Amino acid sequence: MKKRCLLLLVFVLVLVLILGCSLPKMIVPTQEDEDCCDEEKQCFEGEYPCDTEIDPSGCCCNPQCEGRQCGDDGCGGSCGECESPLICNEVNGICEGCEPNCEGKACGDDGCGGSCGDCPIDKPFCFDGVCEGCTPSCEGKACGDDGCGGSCGECTYPSICSGGQCVGCTPSCEGKVCGSDGCGGSCGGCEYPTICSGGQCVDPGEEEEEEEEEEEEEEEPCEVHSDCPYDQACEGGFCTPIEGKECNSASDCPGEEWLCDKSTGKCIHWFACPSPCSGMCSPSGFQMICGAACYVCEVNNPHYRCYCHLDGYLAIIGTEANCDVC
């Protein structure tokens, strides 16, 4: 009887050891772990004799916070928070100064993570810094905005919302390793510290250089032609390149006797101005006048001749509208 009990005890001990090495154990990864896991791998730890599975999202991830005060640590955590009114530059992880701006705003974001105010009950919705009342409207719509900041419904992937209706969409990730697939899905993610730009994983420094180049290429706002470089013209409120343009103001031309014809972007000699830019100037009060709108008298010219005034809106006779077409 004692022999049977002893054999049974040995059997139980062996069974416990076998089960102990066959069942997965949940462990907490350390920053010293080097081999990171994905969904198809297991995480190994020297202190455990058995292969041990853990949650892939947290396996062997080393937070990267050196030199960073805030923002993502690369492992789903944070390197810290900025105190108001400082805000976090997500690219370099540095808390930077921010000047709150609530001018002309009764509500909404102040630009620094704070608020310009809350809206009253009778006008609960904030639109562009203004509190307004609103009645949601979803008639004939299956998705999209209800007109009051709410939603009329969501579409099931890969359908997308267009004109208030869910329409079919074909995901496209050709030539892309990250970013949107065009249908609300993703083409993949980037490993820290790279970031996604244009469908490719790039170094943050390269992203900043690309943004600076794009800013340089963006059209500059303008009011008159003289606001733009000599090879551009002010069209629709923005400086637009003009092929073959020589000048934008008289200062771009060879000398004092040359003017800039805004209509052609060419430098012209002041004697070459078309009629009625001929003859002497005529006195009129404190001004010297010429024969038509958009022509002015060049009082510094020894001959006091009329010339085409193309450098702005000044018109001795006529209106600013006349000058626009000179």
Rosetta silent file (secondary structure, phi, psi, omega in degrees, C-alpha in Angstrom):
SEQUENCE: MKKRCLLLLVFVLVLVLILGCSLPKMIVPTQEDEDCCDEEKQCFEGEYPCDTEIDPSGCCCNPQCEGRQCGDDGCGGSCGECESPLICNEVNGICEGCEPNCEGKACGDDGCGGSCGDCPIDKPFCFDGVCEGCTPSCEGKACGDDGCGGSCGECTYPSICSGGQCVGCTPSCEGKVCGSDGCGGSCGGCEYPTICSGGQCVDPGEEEEEEEEEEEEEEEPCEVHSDCPYDQACEGGFCTPIEGKECNSASDCPGEEWLCDKSTGKCIHWFACPSPCSGMCSPSGFQMICGAACYVCEVNNPHYRCYCHLDGYLAIIGTEANCDVC
SCORE:     score description
SCORE:     0.000 S_00000001
   1 L     0.000  -44.686  178.510    0.000    0.000    0.000 S_00000001
   2 H   -62.684  -36.527 -179.806    2.831    2.394    0.880 S_00000001
   3 H   -64.930  -40.477  179.530    4.557    1.523   -2.384 S_00000001
   4 H   -65.131  -41.219  179.451    1.432    2.407   -4.373 S_00000001
   5 H   -63.184  -39.712  179.746    1.102    5.751   -2.567 S_00000001
   6 H   -64.700  -42.895  178.322    4.738    6.534   -3.272 S_00000001
   7 H   -62.630  -40.163  179.973    4.305    5.744   -6.969 S_00000001
   8 H   -64.627  -39.524  179.928    1.156    7.913   -7.087 S_00000001
   9 H   -65.227  -42.937  178.003    2.998   10.823   -5.457 S_00000001
  10 H   -61.225  -42.416  179.918    5.869   10.567   -7.970 S_00000001
  11 H   -60.295  -43.229 -179.617    3.338   10.504  -10.848 S_00000001
  12 H   -64.282  -42.027  179.931    1.634   13.661   -9.563 S_00000001
  13 H   -63.261  -42.903  178.327    4.969   15.518   -9.249 S_00000001
  14 H   -62.774  -42.539 -179.802    5.992   14.569  -12.792 S_00000001
  15 H   -61.828  -41.251  179.388    2.590   15.662  -14.121 S_00000001
  16 H   -62.734  -41.649  179.685    2.915   19.053  -12.405 S_00000001
  17 H   -64.693  -41.170  179.826    6.364   19.614  -13.961 S_00000001
  18 H   -63.590  -47.824 -179.384    5.100   18.693  -17.425 S_00000001
  19 H   -64.588  -34.907 -179.201    2.093   20.987  -17.185 S_00000001
  20 H   -62.301  -31.287 -179.510    4.259   23.784  -15.798 S_00000001
  21 H   -95.096   -3.688 -178.108    6.362   23.840  -18.984 S_00000001
  22 H  -103.890  -20.655 -179.489    3.471   23.417  -21.378 S_00000001
  23 L   -92.276  136.756  178.950    1.221   26.242  -20.211 S_00000001
  24 L   -68.563  145.358  177.073    2.075   29.807  -21.298 S_00000001
  25 L  -113.007  137.922  174.898    2.994   32.284  -18.596 S_00000001
  26 L   -85.241  123.797 -179.896    2.195   36.026  -18.796 S_00000001
  27 L  -124.944  161.622  178.267    5.322   38.035  -18.017 S_00000001
  28 L   -98.854  121.021 -178.643    6.124   41.716  -17.933 S_00000001
  29 L   -67.784  152.243  178.517    8.756   42.711  -20.523 S_00000001
  30 L  -112.005  164.338 -179.460   11.770   44.696  -19.378 S_00000001
  31 L   -70.194  -13.926  179.676   13.672   47.479  -21.102 S_00000001
  32 L   -84.146  -12.877 -179.602   16.655   45.144  -21.388 S_00000001
  33 L   -61.647  136.705 -177.495   14.798   42.725  -23.661 S_00000001
  34 L  -107.035  -36.135 -177.607   16.333   42.827  -27.146 S_00000001
  35 L   -89.360  109.472 -178.953   14.221   40.428  -29.239 S_00000001
  36 L   -86.199  147.401 -175.264   10.838   42.029  -29.884 S_00000001
  37 L   -98.953  153.534  165.658    7.824   39.874  -30.556 S_00000001
  38 L  -123.406 -167.992 -172.792    5.098   40.062  -33.140 S_00000001
  39 L   -67.125  -18.593 -175.811    1.913   38.020  -33.426 S_00000001
  40 L  -105.026    3.124 -177.483    3.776   34.967  -34.775 S_00000001
  41 L  -119.113  170.835  176.585    6.659   34.881  -32.287 S_00000001
  42 L  -119.383  153.741 -179.018    7.221   34.150  -28.628 S_00000001
  43 E   -96.701  129.882 -177.988    9.111   36.155  -26.075 S_00000001
  44 L  -105.476  135.463  175.655   12.055   34.432  -24.369 S_00000001
  45 L  -131.312  130.932 -175.498   13.272   35.275  -20.868 S_00000001
  46 L   -60.773  -28.827 -177.781   16.265   33.545  -19.311 S_00000001
  47 L   -77.070   -9.013  178.006   14.614   33.284  -15.906 S_00000001
  48 L  -110.444  128.084 -178.371   11.795   31.202  -17.407 S_00000001
  49 L   -74.381  -17.024 -175.141   12.615   27.664  -18.593 S_00000001
  50 L  -109.384  153.212  172.272    9.648   27.586  -20.969 S_00000001
  51 L   -63.411  128.092 -172.049    8.802   29.587  -24.110 S_00000001
  52 E  -123.134  124.816  178.469    6.408   32.215  -22.823 S_00000001
  53 L   -87.789  140.997  171.721    3.834   34.138  -24.848 S_00000001
  54 L  -137.806  173.973  179.812    2.889   37.688  -23.943 S_00000001
  55 L   -60.255  119.057 -176.729    0.853   40.481  -25.492 S_00000001
  56 H   -59.230  -28.790 -176.353    2.714   41.444  -28.703 S_00000001
  57 H   -67.536  -17.998 -178.970    1.807   45.117  -28.281 S_00000001
  58 H  -119.474    6.705 -172.231    4.007   45.375  -25.211 S_00000001
  59 L   -75.195  117.919  169.199    6.706   42.804  -25.907 S_00000001
  60 L    56.414   35.840  179.476   10.258   44.010  -25.524 S_00000001
  61 L   -92.786  127.104 -179.160    9.579   47.645  -26.447 S_00000001
  62 L   -99.011  107.621  178.951   12.251   50.102  -25.320 S_00000001
  63 L   -56.393  137.648 -179.035   10.790   53.578  -24.642 S_00000001
  64 L  -112.783   93.357 -178.523   12.780   56.322  -26.383 S_00000001
  65 L  -121.959    7.049  179.947   12.640   59.469  -24.257 S_00000001
  66 L   -64.210  124.260  179.929   16.268   60.595  -24.268 S_00000001
  67 L    78.254    4.611 -178.720   16.320   64.309  -25.039 S_00000001
  68 L  -113.161  139.657  179.006   12.506   64.463  -25.156 S_00000001
  69 L  -101.829  -18.526 -173.498   10.286   66.314  -22.686 S_00000001
  70 L  -158.852  177.706  175.608    6.917   65.245  -24.027 S_00000001
  71 L    87.803 -172.517 -175.350    5.084   63.274  -26.692 S_00000001
  72 E   -68.374  137.970  178.353    5.074   59.613  -27.707 S_00000001
  73 L   -93.309    4.691  179.296    7.786   57.353  -26.281 S_00000001
  74 L    86.042   -4.775 -179.279    7.522   54.949  -29.219 S_00000001
  75 L  -126.152   19.789 -179.858    5.904   52.243  -27.116 S_00000001
  76 L    88.228   -1.404  178.084    2.437   53.657  -26.712 S_00000001
  77 L  -104.330 -163.340 -176.363    3.397   55.624  -23.631 S_00000001
  78 E  -130.534  146.969  175.698    4.398   59.228  -23.053 S_00000001
  79 L   -89.524   -0.055  178.478    7.658   61.061  -22.379 S_00000001
  80 L   137.416  171.709  179.320    5.789   63.671  -20.370 S_00000001
  81 L  -119.655  150.144  178.237    3.264   66.494  -20.593 S_00000001
  82 L   -91.482  142.113  176.058    3.829   70.203  -21.134 S_00000001
  83 L   -80.930  138.055  179.228    2.563   72.752  -18.651 S_00000001
  84 L   -61.479  138.473    8.919    0.133   75.326  -20.047 S_00000001
  85 L   -95.171   15.973  178.147    0.594   77.453  -22.090 S_00000001
  86 L   -68.379  149.126  177.226    3.498   75.417  -23.485 S_00000001
  87 E  -126.604  158.058 -175.429    2.661   72.895  -26.207 S_00000001
  88 E   -91.408  127.603  170.110    4.475   69.780  -27.360 S_00000001
  89 E   -83.381  106.634 -172.559    6.349   69.669  -30.648 S_00000001
  90 L   -66.140  -19.727 -178.753    5.591   66.057  -31.576 S_00000001
  91 L   -74.514  -50.699 -177.338    8.572   65.896  -33.950 S_00000001
  92 L  -104.804   -3.888  176.940   11.365   66.681  -31.473 S_00000001
  93 L    70.497   27.632 -178.686    9.482   66.120  -28.198 S_00000001
  94 E  -109.629  137.638  175.380   10.277   69.597  -26.835 S_00000001
  95 E   -77.021  122.776 -175.676    7.838   71.825  -24.933 S_00000001
  96 E  -117.735  155.557 -179.689    7.632   75.098  -26.824 S_00000001
  97 L   -66.475  150.682 -179.670    6.165   78.471  -26.024 S_00000001
  98 L  -146.638  134.836  179.996    2.684   79.321  -27.204 S_00000001
  99 L  -102.914  107.576  179.582    0.781   82.601  -27.191 S_00000001
 100 L   -57.746  139.984 -179.104   -2.962   82.038  -26.578 S_00000001
 101 L  -132.266  109.646  178.630   -5.111   83.910  -29.093 S_00000001
 102 L  -121.031   17.540 -179.528   -8.802   84.521  -28.412 S_00000001
 103 L   -61.443  124.639  178.837   -9.201   87.773  -30.319 S_00000001
 104 L    74.435   10.151 -178.258  -12.680   87.857  -31.844 S_00000001
 105 L  -119.429  137.139  177.048  -13.542   84.455  -30.373 S_00000001
 106 L  -103.766  -11.031 -176.983  -16.126   83.644  -27.703 S_00000001
 107 L  -158.583  176.976  176.273  -15.420   79.918  -27.634 S_00000001
 108 L    90.361 -174.425 -175.374  -13.195   77.219  -29.033 S_00000001
 109 E   -71.597  140.369  178.205   -9.477   76.511  -28.959 S_00000001
 110 L   -92.663    6.867  178.716   -7.090   79.314  -28.030 S_00000001
 111 L    87.398   -5.193 -178.761   -4.323   77.750  -30.123 S_00000001
 112 L  -129.209   21.018 -179.966   -2.380   76.552  -27.093 S_00000001
 113 L    88.359   -2.189  177.036   -4.567   73.740  -25.844 S_00000001
 114 L   -99.912 -170.369 -176.604   -6.744   76.044  -23.777 S_00000001
 115 E  -124.392  146.729  175.681  -10.224   77.426  -24.365 S_00000001
 116 L   -89.897   -0.020  178.182  -11.584   80.831  -25.331 S_00000001
 117 L   138.129  165.903  178.318  -14.801   80.118  -23.449 S_00000001
 118 L  -107.155  152.157 -178.849  -17.910   77.927  -23.253 S_00000001
 119 L   -88.614  147.655  178.651  -21.175   78.474  -25.094 S_00000001
 120 L   -72.735  169.105 -176.203  -24.491   79.127  -23.277 S_00000001
 121 L   -62.419  -37.844 -176.758  -27.391   76.652  -23.298 S_00000001
 122 L   -76.041  -16.172  175.379  -29.408   78.591  -25.874 S_00000001
 123 L  -136.828   74.864 -168.512  -26.427   78.658  -28.269 S_00000001
 124 L   -80.903   -8.636 -173.297  -24.524   75.500  -27.424 S_00000001
 125 E  -104.860  136.261 -179.633  -22.504   75.055  -30.618 S_00000001
 126 E  -103.280  117.266  177.661  -19.171   76.715  -31.329 S_00000001
 127 E  -122.318  113.209  178.297  -18.460   77.495  -34.980 S_00000001
 128 L    52.289   41.894  176.250  -15.210   79.326  -35.777 S_00000001
 129 L    82.908    4.549 -179.422  -15.154   80.922  -32.345 S_00000001
 130 E  -117.969  133.000  177.908  -18.811   81.993  -32.419 S_00000001
 131 E   -82.136  126.640 -178.476  -21.574   80.436  -30.288 S_00000001
 132 E  -138.734  153.818  171.491  -24.598   79.535  -32.377 S_00000001
 133 L   -81.877  159.894 -176.580  -27.778   77.532  -32.074 S_00000001
 134 L  -156.909  141.152  175.244  -28.195   74.573  -34.394 S_00000001
 135 L  -114.412  111.648 -179.221  -30.833   72.061  -35.513 S_00000001
 136 L   -56.517  141.597  179.738  -29.333   68.731  -36.648 S_00000001
 137 L  -136.315  116.894  178.867  -30.448   67.672  -40.130 S_00000001
 138 L  -125.178   16.613 -178.655  -29.986   64.155  -41.512 S_00000001
 139 L   -61.489  125.040  179.129  -32.879   63.997  -43.976 S_00000001
 140 L    74.795    9.915 -178.303  -31.842   61.908  -46.976 S_00000001
 141 L  -118.165  139.413  177.483  -28.421   61.224  -45.476 S_00000001
 142 L  -105.506  -11.692 -177.473  -26.980   57.904  -44.313 S_00000001
 143 L  -159.588  175.496  175.724  -23.668   59.278  -43.117 S_00000001
 144 L    91.975 -171.681 -175.072  -21.639   62.422  -42.641 S_00000001
 145 E   -72.344  140.481  178.383  -22.097   65.644  -40.713 S_00000001
 146 L   -91.867    7.024  178.982  -25.526   66.530  -39.344 S_00000001
 147 L    87.554   -5.060 -178.510  -24.738   70.224  -39.625 S_00000001
 148 L  -130.107   21.863 -179.694  -24.288   70.662  -35.895 S_00000001
 149 L    87.679   -1.982  176.659  -21.041   68.850  -35.278 S_00000001
 150 L   -98.817 -168.268 -176.338  -22.745   65.476  -34.899 S_00000001
 151 E  -126.576  145.466  174.860  -23.023   62.531  -37.287 S_00000001
 152 L   -92.958    1.281  179.527  -25.778   61.099  -39.468 S_00000001
 153 L   140.174  166.385  179.362  -24.116   57.686  -39.414 S_00000001
 154 L  -119.105  152.381  178.565  -20.939   55.809  -40.265 S_00000001
 155 L   -97.222  149.595  177.984  -20.061   53.679  -43.294 S_00000001
 156 L   -84.875  129.548  179.562  -18.755   50.110  -43.121 S_00000001
 157 L   -57.915  137.904    7.112  -15.205   49.672  -44.439 S_00000001
 158 L   -95.724   18.679  176.588  -14.244   49.866  -47.234 S_00000001
 159 L   -67.713  152.171  177.636  -17.218   52.072  -48.128 S_00000001
 160 E  -127.635  160.562 -178.758  -16.734   55.812  -47.703 S_00000001
 161 E   -89.559  125.175  178.464  -19.141   58.674  -47.163 S_00000001
 162 E  -140.652  118.895  179.851  -19.768   60.874  -50.175 S_00000001
 163 L    63.118   29.278  179.265  -22.588   63.387  -50.387 S_00000001
 164 L    82.495    5.805  179.975  -24.236   61.903  -47.317 S_00000001
 165 E  -126.397  148.709  176.936  -24.324   58.378  -48.804 S_00000001
 166 E   -83.165  120.947 -178.719  -22.107   55.338  -48.318 S_00000001
 167 E  -122.049  156.633 -178.725  -20.432   54.483  -51.619 S_00000001
 168 L   -64.930  150.544 -179.709  -18.038   51.724  -52.619 S_00000001
 169 L  -146.037  137.521  178.757  -14.308   52.289  -52.341 S_00000001
 170 L  -104.297  112.037  179.996  -11.312   50.239  -53.531 S_00000001
 171 L   -58.475  141.378 -179.984   -8.364   50.377  -51.103 S_00000001
 172 L  -135.531  118.944  177.979   -5.085   51.283  -52.796 S_00000001
 173 L  -124.392   17.701 -178.803   -1.647   50.823  -51.250 S_00000001
 174 L   -61.477  125.679  179.886    0.417   50.564  -54.438 S_00000001
 175 L    75.466    7.474 -178.342    3.824   52.138  -53.840 S_00000001
 176 L  -120.762  142.638  176.152    2.960   52.867  -50.198 S_00000001
 177 L  -114.452   -5.402 -179.968    4.229   51.234  -47.008 S_00000001
 178 L  -157.072  173.776  177.329    2.264   53.422  -44.599 S_00000001
 179 L    89.048 -169.708 -174.646   -0.558   55.922  -44.379 S_00000001
 180 E   -75.161  146.264  175.606   -4.123   55.854  -45.629 S_00000001
 181 L   -93.356    6.446  178.019   -5.380   53.362  -48.206 S_00000001
 182 L    87.164   -4.308 -178.229   -7.899   55.912  -49.449 S_00000001
 183 L  -129.403   21.079 -179.693  -10.868   54.135  -47.920 S_00000001
 184 L    91.094   -2.598  177.239  -10.403   54.799  -44.226 S_00000001
 185 L  -100.954 -170.386 -175.725   -7.983   51.917  -43.738 S_00000001
 186 E  -125.855  146.590  175.361   -4.200   51.822  -43.401 S_00000001
 187 L   -92.812    1.078  178.846   -1.333   50.714  -45.643 S_00000001
 188 L   132.296  174.392  179.532    0.847   50.063  -42.605 S_00000001
 189 L  -121.538  173.496 -178.721    2.793   51.841  -39.891 S_00000001
 190 L  -113.364  147.141  177.200    6.377   52.979  -39.369 S_00000001
 191 L   -80.247  141.921  178.138    8.878   51.839  -36.756 S_00000001
 192 L   -61.201  137.290    9.036   10.083   54.439  -34.257 S_00000001
 193 L   -99.184   10.724 -178.780   11.618   56.939  -34.787 S_00000001
 194 L   -69.324  156.967  179.098   10.633   57.120  -38.470 S_00000001
 195 E  -128.642  162.166 -177.338    7.336   58.762  -39.444 S_00000001
 196 E   -87.817  127.286  177.088    5.013   58.374  -42.403 S_00000001
 197 E  -143.944  117.948  179.201    5.307   60.980  -45.157 S_00000001
 198 L    63.764   29.844  178.619    3.849   60.547  -48.629 S_00000001
 199 L    83.457    5.114 -179.699    3.235   56.855  -48.052 S_00000001
 200 E  -127.363  149.728  177.128    6.865   56.174  -47.063 S_00000001
 201 E   -84.516  119.473 -176.139    8.607   55.852  -43.704 S_00000001
 202 E  -129.491  161.945  175.346   11.138   58.677  -43.407 S_00000001
 203 L   -69.860  141.462 -179.355   13.380   60.209  -40.774 S_00000001
 204 H   -54.155  -33.353  178.427   11.716   63.154  -38.959 S_00000001
 205 H   -63.443  -39.656  177.743   14.529   65.428  -40.155 S_00000001
 206 H   -64.817  -36.735  179.291   13.725   64.627  -43.786 S_00000001
 207 H   -63.389  -42.200 -179.992   10.057   65.427  -43.120 S_00000001
 208 H   -64.539  -39.449  178.832   10.957   68.882  -41.764 S_00000001
 209 H   -64.290  -41.223  179.285   13.122   69.596  -44.837 S_00000001
 210 H   -64.152  -40.188  179.418   10.283   68.550  -47.161 S_00000001
 211 H   -64.322  -39.766  178.673    7.827   70.793  -45.290 S_00000001
 212 H   -64.099  -40.780  178.866   10.220   73.749  -45.588 S_00000001
 213 H   -64.695  -40.384  179.053   10.587   73.127  -49.336 S_00000001
 214 H   -64.391  -39.193  178.512    6.816   72.903  -49.731 S_00000001
 215 H   -63.502  -37.792  179.209    6.384   76.181  -47.826 S_00000001
 216 H   -67.023  -33.498 -178.310    8.899   77.832  -50.135 S_00000001
 217 H   -79.811  -17.127 -178.288    7.012   76.524  -53.172 S_00000001
 218 L   -65.913  147.577  179.787    3.638   77.720  -51.889 S_00000001
 219 L   -67.967  136.883  178.362    2.196   80.807  -53.529 S_00000001
 220 L   -86.809  139.659  177.358    2.732   84.029  -51.589 S_00000001
 221 E   -69.472  153.059 -179.383   -0.303   86.264  -50.941 S_00000001
 222 L  -155.430  164.044  174.568   -0.298   89.687  -52.610 S_00000001
 223 L  -117.088  -39.532  178.116   -2.424   92.754  -53.298 S_00000001
 224 L  -130.123  166.066 -177.258   -0.527   94.415  -56.157 S_00000001
 225 H   -59.155  -34.211 -176.511    2.088   93.201  -58.641 S_00000001
 226 H   -68.319  -10.600  175.736    4.890   94.954  -56.773 S_00000001
 227 H   -75.356  -14.223 -173.175    4.318   92.594  -53.814 S_00000001
 228 L  -104.575  160.206  172.086    5.680   89.729  -55.942 S_00000001
 229 L   -59.880  162.020 -172.858    9.164   88.816  -57.261 S_00000001
 230 L   -61.335  -27.105 -177.562    9.980   90.217  -60.703 S_00000001
 231 L   -94.561   17.634  178.314    9.188   86.934  -62.478 S_00000001
 232 E  -133.660  159.366  177.568    5.720   86.662  -60.912 S_00000001
 233 E  -127.375  154.573  179.071    2.453   88.580  -61.097 S_00000001
 234 E   -83.519  107.283 -179.176   -0.337   89.088  -58.573 S_00000001
 235 E  -126.037  120.362  178.317   -3.229   86.961  -59.828 S_00000001
 236 L    63.116   27.258  178.277   -6.268   86.212  -57.658 S_00000001
 237 L    87.951    3.650  179.630   -4.509   87.436  -54.532 S_00000001
 238 E  -134.696  149.097  177.314   -1.417   85.221  -54.957 S_00000001
 239 E   -73.370  122.612 -176.556    1.953   85.608  -56.660 S_00000001
 240 E  -120.232  128.207  179.945    1.904   83.461  -59.795 S_00000001
 241 E   -59.783  140.061  176.452    5.009   82.680  -61.926 S_00000001
 242 L  -123.656  120.870 -177.856    4.942   84.160  -65.442 S_00000001
 243 L   -66.270  131.637  176.677    7.162   82.585  -68.081 S_00000001
 244 L    80.700    8.605 -178.147    9.491   85.054  -69.776 S_00000001
 245 L   -76.230  137.331 -177.660    8.770   87.881  -67.350 S_00000001
 246 L  -100.580  -29.069 -172.411   11.573   90.441  -66.979 S_00000001
 247 L  -153.741  164.429  173.080   10.352   92.705  -64.231 S_00000001
 248 L  -129.239  -15.329  175.168    7.763   93.466  -61.609 S_00000001
 249 L  -154.098  168.648 -177.197    8.779   97.041  -60.825 S_00000001
 250 H   -60.589  -27.766 -178.833   11.073   99.700  -62.281 S_00000001
 251 H   -66.140  -18.263  177.995   13.831   98.649  -59.876 S_00000001
 252 H   -83.521   -7.641 -175.241   14.135   95.350  -61.807 S_00000001
 253 L   -95.748  167.795 -171.125   14.966   97.233  -65.030 S_00000001
 254 L   -58.734  -39.102 -175.059   18.401   98.464  -66.303 S_00000001
 255 L  -159.838 -173.107 -175.148   18.235  102.128  -65.266 S_00000001
 256 L   -66.125  -24.467 -177.675   16.223  105.199  -64.335 S_00000001
 257 L   -86.302    4.574 -179.165   14.979  105.696  -67.906 S_00000001
 258 E  -110.142  144.276  177.816   13.379  102.243  -67.912 S_00000001
 259 E  -123.359  163.903  177.621    9.945  101.322  -66.606 S_00000001
 260 E  -106.033  118.768  176.592    8.216   98.002  -65.970 S_00000001
 261 E   -82.543  106.856 -175.375    5.124   97.290  -68.061 S_00000001
 262 L   -63.958  -28.904 -176.201    2.969   95.252  -65.648 S_00000001
 263 L   -71.256  -27.105 -177.848    0.742   93.937  -68.401 S_00000001
 264 L  -115.773  -16.950 -176.298    3.631   92.206  -70.199 S_00000001
 265 L    72.599   22.793 -178.125    6.282   91.933  -67.495 S_00000001
 266 E  -112.071  147.350  174.368    8.768   93.608  -69.861 S_00000001
 267 E   -80.532  130.504  179.371   11.122   96.528  -69.254 S_00000001
 268 E  -129.181  147.320  176.246   10.333   99.483  -71.550 S_00000001
 269 E   -73.231  143.886 -174.149   12.038  102.838  -72.086 S_00000001
 270 H   -64.086  -23.421  175.890    9.873  105.707  -70.883 S_00000001
 271 H   -72.297  -16.988 -176.029    9.957  107.242  -74.370 S_00000001
 272 H   -87.639    1.563 -179.893    8.394  103.995  -75.660 S_00000001
 273 L   -60.072  138.655 -179.361    5.136  104.413  -73.740 S_00000001
 274 L   -69.750  163.004  177.236    2.138  104.190  -76.078 S_00000001
 275 L   -58.395  142.462    9.923   -0.136  107.130  -76.819 S_00000001
 276 L   -94.120   32.492  177.786   -1.323  109.285  -75.048 S_00000001
 277 L   -79.652   61.983  177.621    2.002  109.219  -73.211 S_00000001
 278 L  -144.362  160.311 -179.666    3.379  112.040  -75.304 S_00000001
 279 L    87.535  176.455 -177.200    3.684  115.740  -74.952 S_00000001
 280 E   -84.984  159.031  176.240    4.390  117.871  -71.970 S_00000001
 281 L   -73.885  152.260  178.628    2.663  117.604  -68.599 S_00000001
 282 E  -112.132  132.423 -179.406   -0.122  120.044  -67.807 S_00000001
 283 E   -72.739  142.666  176.432   -0.293  121.747  -64.415 S_00000001
 284 E  -148.561   94.652 -176.990   -3.446  121.244  -62.335 S_00000001
 285 L    66.643 -124.780  179.598   -3.287  122.712  -58.860 S_00000001
 286 L   -91.404    1.345 -175.481   -0.475  121.005  -57.004 S_00000001
 287 E  -116.034  160.862  171.802   -0.316  118.139  -59.519 S_00000001
 288 E  -109.843  127.082 -173.587    0.887  117.649  -63.034 S_00000001
 289 E  -110.093  158.570  179.808   -1.640  115.730  -65.115 S_00000001
 290 L  -118.051 -177.607 -170.051   -1.404  113.600  -68.229 S_00000001
 291 L   -81.795   -6.317 -178.074   -3.777  112.782  -71.023 S_00000001
 292 L  -157.268  163.282  178.587   -5.361  109.567  -69.714 S_00000001
 293 L   -61.833  149.871  177.406   -5.945  107.484  -66.641 S_00000001
 294 L    73.212   11.450  171.091   -3.029  105.436  -65.331 S_00000001
 295 E  -117.914  138.359 -179.837   -0.423  107.815  -66.720 S_00000001
 296 E  -126.536  163.963 -179.250    1.409  110.194  -64.413 S_00000001
 297 E   -89.780  126.014  178.722    3.782  113.049  -64.886 S_00000001
 298 L   -84.549   92.387 -174.683    7.409  112.225  -64.190 S_00000001
 299 L   -69.403  -20.463  179.179    8.373  115.428  -62.405 S_00000001
 300 L   -83.732  -10.242  177.799   11.955  114.234  -61.965 S_00000001
 301 L   -77.570  133.534 -176.430   12.337  113.848  -65.707 S_00000001
 302 L   -61.093  -22.624 -178.533   14.038  116.910  -67.191 S_00000001
 303 L   -96.708   -3.309 -179.154   11.455  117.064  -69.972 S_00000001
 304 L    50.587   51.060 -179.260    8.451  116.621  -67.642 S_00000001
 305 E   -93.991  157.616  175.053    6.875  114.040  -69.927 S_00000001
 306 E   -77.532  143.113  174.449    3.949  111.750  -69.144 S_00000001
 307 E  -140.316  165.099 -176.459    4.810  108.103  -68.655 S_00000001
 308 E   -72.817  121.818  178.521    2.943  104.891  -67.912 S_00000001
 309 L   -91.945  102.448 -172.349    2.427  104.477  -64.198 S_00000001
 310 L  -118.661    7.690 -173.916    2.576  100.709  -63.773 S_00000001
 311 L   -97.589    7.753  179.505    4.006  100.271  -60.292 S_00000001
 312 L   179.416 -149.520 -175.397    0.806  100.526  -58.273 S_00000001
 313 L  -105.932    0.907 -176.230   -2.699  101.909  -58.153 S_00000001
 314 L   -63.663  130.330  175.627   -1.939  105.630  -58.376 S_00000001
 315 L  -139.411  118.227  178.376   -3.931  107.422  -61.068 S_00000001
 316 L   -66.879  -41.665  174.466   -3.843  111.188  -61.495 S_00000001
 317 L  -122.540  132.513  179.867   -6.923  110.936  -63.723 S_00000001
 318 L   108.278 -164.529 -176.295   -9.263  107.971  -63.449 S_00000001
 319 L  -125.239  172.115  177.149   -9.735  105.355  -60.780 S_00000001
 320 H   -61.604  -32.718  179.079   -7.830  102.444  -59.295 S_00000001
 321 H   -61.654  -36.821  177.149   -9.969  100.150  -61.430 S_00000001
 322 H   -63.563  -37.991 -177.085   -8.527  101.839  -64.522 S_00000001
 323 H   -67.180  -28.137 -178.834   -5.030  101.215  -63.270 S_00000001
 324 H   -60.403  -27.623 -174.607   -5.636   97.491  -62.958 S_00000001
 325 L  -103.132    6.063 -179.875   -5.814   97.162  -66.740 S_00000001
 326 L   -65.740    0.000    0.000   -2.884   99.379  -67.647 S_00000001
